[in-house]
Amino acid sequence: MTNEEARMNLEKLLQIYDDPGIIDFTVIVESIKMALEALEKQIPKKVRITTSTKRCAVCGRQLSGIGNMHPTRLYCQKCGQAIDWTEDE
């Protein structure tokens, strides 16, 4: 199972349990939300390219200048988001 598939399954589960009319599953709902947040950070996001820098797609932290990629940095140092350094052609 991929991270994306796990995220989709957790989101479906959240929709089921986030109905206060059924039973109060507050602890389960909060646990699922925390798991989704952590899992989302593990799915690499492409860097956001500006005129002079490459930035984290989530928090906007500068990751490198245009001419100097740091592909060894797998995660944003500020927010922990996984980074995808590939560029679309």
Secondary structure, DSSP 8 states (H G I E B T S, - for coil): --HHHHHHHHHHHHHHH--TTT---HHHHHHHHHHHHHHHHHS-EE-EE-SSEEE-TTT--EEEETT---TT--B-TTT--BEE-----
